[in-house]
Amino acid sequence: MGREVTQRYVDPLAQVWLGAARRIGLRVVRSADTYASTDGRGTLAIAIDADLDADDSLAQMIFHELCHSLVEGEDSFTTPDWGMDNTGPDHEWREHACLRVQWVLTGRHGLRGLFAPTTDFRAFWNQLSGDVLAERTDPSVQGAIAALRRATQPPWAPALEEALIATSRIATEVARFTTASPPTELAPLWVGITPAPAPHPTGLPAGEASGTCGTCAWRFDARGGSRCRQAEAKVDPTWPACERFEAALDCQTCGACCRAAYHSVEVTRRDPMVKKQPGYIVDRGTYLEIRREGDRCSALHGGVIEDGKTSRYHCVIYDDRPKTCREFTLGSAHCLTARRRVGLS
């Protein structure tokens, strides 16, 4: 006598990430016609199991696509394939940005071995190490930093972080029951699970940079002690670097305060710049401001991607810049705000 089947088994990690995707706004379907693609209308198609490699998993595939969405921004949910066409000069750095995001997010939970990418860019992943956000002139680093900030905001938060935590718990338990395979067999991914690193003493994620709180650009002296502008807390200069560590700042690799971070720089009518550089002044009737071109001050040049790097910024009226610009302090709270707004910190 046969029995009626009323339920089906679903891989626990698949269940976690199907649920996370749904909460973020994506319906996941399986398809024999694609490896991974989005239709711009809320559907993410993932290849069927028979077409995946041995080190693929549905959970890892969903996570990778969500990392792409983090790099491209919320508008990418309404654009097929996150707005990427796998061609053109911007494709490579956007892929690299996605993998840097994966590296950081999985590193927080000991999941780099389990959730390593299985795309043609695996070679780039394999050479990542240490602080993968250190080179701020690399557009893929800038894209990754902006993406990590988005990960703390809707629609990704809190589902993405909760899914990573759940994955870490499941993986840790499974790893306890996993042994090495014979040399003739592929090792199970579970052997790559590592303990999640303890948080930094400030509560921020632990870092992999070689510096310390004492050598970080965001440490400052206050009331006889050291404080951090990132954590907004007291720090011990000898503490190891956290994930947000930055070495000495360089205005010419930043330019944030002259770009989209601030939309207007007002100038007093008595400022010497008004007579020395009249072509850069716009009279708004009740006030004067520096002319802008797009999202930046018209006097700011540079910031062009060349050979995979962002060219150095420079102000063409630097010697005549207005008082507002002269009083802007490198490493101040306003400086950090500007860098955060453009995705550099």
N, C-alpha and C positions, 0 to 999 in steps of 0.2 A: 504494500500500500504506500503510495507516494505521499509526500508531505507538502504543504503549502509554504512557499518561501515568502515571508512578509517583510524582511529587512535585507540589507546588503552591507557588506564590509567596505569601509573606506579607510585608506591609509591615514593614520592620525595626523601626519604632517600635511597631507593634502587637505584634510578637513579644516585644519587651522588656517591654511592660506586661502582656501576657497572662501572661508568665512571672512577673512581679513579683506580680501578683494571685494567681496560683496559690500562690506561696511564702507569701504573707500569709494565705491561707486562703479564697480566693474562686475559684469557677469562673465564667468569663465566657461568656455565651451571647448570641447576636444574636436580636432579636425585632422583629416588625413591630407588636407590640401595646403597646409602651412606648417612652419616650425613654430613661429610666434608672431602674431599680428593683432592690431586693434583696428576697429572699423570707424572710430571717431564718434560712435553712438552708444558707447558703454559696454561693448563686447570685446573681450580678450580671447582670442583663439589660440590654443596650444596644441601642438602635435599629439597624436595618439601615442600610447606607450610603445607600440611596435616600431615607431619611427624615432624614438628617443635613444640616445646613447646610453650605455650601461651606467655612466656616472651622472645621468640626468635624473631629475625627479620633478613631478608636477609642482611641488612646493618651491623648489629652487627656481624653476622657470617663472612662476608667478612673482616671486621676490625680485628676480632680475628685471622683469618688466616694470614693476613698481619703482625700482631704482631709476629706470629710464624716465618714468613720469616725473620723478622728483627733479631730475636735471632739467627737463623741458618745461616744467611748471604746470599749473592747474589748467591753463588753456589747452594743453596738449591732449586732454581727455576728449576734446571735441575735434581732434585732427587724426586722421588715420595714421597708424604706426608712430604715434607721438610726434608727428611732423618730420620724421626722419625718412630719407629715401635711400640710405646706404651709398650715397655718392656725394661728390663735392668736397671742398676743402674743410668744411666744418664737421664732417661725419666722424673722422677719427678722434678728434678731441672730445666730442660728445660721448662717444663710446668709452673713451678713457675716463671721462668724468663719472660715468655710470659705475665703472669698476672701482674707482676710488671711493665712491659712496658705499658700494658693497663691502669693500675692505674695512672701512671704518665701522659700519653698522654691525657686520658679522664679528669683527674683532671685539666689540663690546661684550659679546655673548659667547665667545669661544666657538664660533660656527664657521670659520673660514674654510675648514676642510670639507664640511658638509655642504655649504652653499657657494662653493667656488664656481665661477662661470664656466660654461661648456661651449662658448662661442669661439669663433676664429681669433678672438682677442685674448685667449687664455695665456698666450706668451707674455702679454703685457701684465696680466695679473701675477704671473709667476715671478716677475722681477720686482714687484712692489715689496717694500720693506720700510720699517721705521715710520717716520712722520710723512705720510703720503700727501699732506696738505701744505708742505713747507714752501714749495716753489710758487710764490704768488704771481709770477709773471706767466705761468703756464695757464692757458685758458681752461684746461680740463680741471685744474685745481680750483680756479674761480667758480667754475660750474658746479663742482662737487661741494664747495662750501655753501653756495646758495641752496643747493639741494638738501644739505643736512639741516639747514635752517627750516626749509619747508617741511621736513620730516616731523617737526614739532608742532605743525599747524594742520588744521583740517584742510582737505578731507583725509589726509594720511594719518594724522593723530586722532585718537590714541591707538587705532587699530594696528598700525604697522609695528609699533613698539611692543604692544601686547602680544602680537604674533611671534615676534622674535623671542620674547621671554618664554612663551609657551614652547616654542621650538627648542630652546636651550634646555628646558626642563625635561622634555621628552627625550632629546638626544643624549643628555647626561645619563638618564636611566638605561637607555638602550645600550650605550657604550659599556656599561658595567657588565652586560651579558654578551659582549662581543669579543671574540678572540681572533688572533691573526689567522689568515687563510694560508693554505699550502702554497708553495711557490708557483704552482701551475694554475692557480686561480687568482682572479682579481680580488684585491682586498676590499672589504665593505667600507663604505664611506664613514661608518660609525667610528672606525679606529682613529679618525682625524679630529674627534671632538676634544677640545681642550677646556680647562676651567676658565670661566669668565673672570677677567681681571677685576681686582677690587677697585672701587671708585677712588679717585684722587681725594686727599684729605679735605678739599673744599667741597666735595660732593659732586664735582664735575666728572665726566668720564676720564679714566686714566689715559695718559698719553704715551707715545713712543718716541718722542723727540729726545735728544741727548741733553737738553738744557734743564734749568731749574727755575723755580719761581723767581729766584733772584736775578736771573738773566732774561726774564720775559719782558716784553715791551709793555705789558699791561700792569706790571707792578708799579706802585707809587708809594711814597712816604706820606704817612698821615699820623699825627699825634704820637710821634716817636716810634712808630711801627710800620710794617709793610702791609699794604692792602692790594687787592686785585680788582681791576675794573671789570673783568669778565665775571668773576664769582661774586663780586660785591661783598667781599669778606676779608678778614685778616688772613695773612699767609706767612709761612716761615720761608725765608729766602732759600733755605737748603732743600725744601721739598722738591721732588722730581717734577718735571713738566707734566701738565695735564694735556688733554686732547686739544685744547684751544691755545696752546703755547705759540707765541710768535717771537722771533728774534727781533733785533733792532729794526724799526720801521724806516722805510725809504719813501719819501714823498713821490719820487719819480717812478716808482713801480706801483703807485697807488692812485693818486689824483682823485680820490673819492670825494673830497670836499668841493672839488670844482666840477664834479659830474652830477649824476642823478641823485646823490645824497641830499643835496639842497637845491631847491628850485629857483631861488632868487638870492642875489647878493646886492643889498642896498648900499648906496654910496651917498654920503652927504654932499651937499652942493659946494661946500668949502674944501672938499678933498682935492689935493693937487692933481689927482688922476683925471679929474673932470676937464682940466685944461690941457694936460699932457697927452691924454689918450681919448679925445672926444669921440672917435669912431667906435669905441667900445661902450659908450654910454647911451642908455635909453631913458628918455624923460617921460615918466608916467603921470606927470602933472603934480601930484602931491609928493612924489618921491622920485629919486633916480635909482637905476639899477644897471648892472653890467649886462650887456647884450648876451643872449644865449643862442647857440646853434644846436637844435635838437635837445638832448638831455644834458648838455654841458655848457660851461662858460665858453664864449667864442674865443677867448684868449688861450684856452688850453689846447695844446697840440699833442700828438702821440696817441698811444693806446690802440695801435693797429696790430692785428695778429700777423706776424711775419715769421715764417719757418717754425711754426708751432710755439712761438713766444709772443708776448705782448710788448710792443715797443715802448720805450720809456716816455713818460709824460713830461711836458715842460710848459711853462707859462711864458708866452711871448711878450708880455708886458710886466714881467716879474719886478723889475726895478721901479716901476711906476704903479705897482698894485695898490689898491685902496687900503685904508686902515683896517677894514673888516678882515681882509686877507692877512695883513701883517700880524694881527693879534690872534689868529687861529693857531693854536699850540699843538705841535706834534705830540702824540701820545696822550692827549687830554681826553676827557669824557666825550667831548664833541667829535674828536678824531675817531674814537671807537664807534660812536653812533654812525658817522659817515661811512666807515669801512663796513659796518654791519649792513647798512642799507644797500650797498652795492655788491655785497657778497664776498668781501675780502676777509672778514673776521667772523 
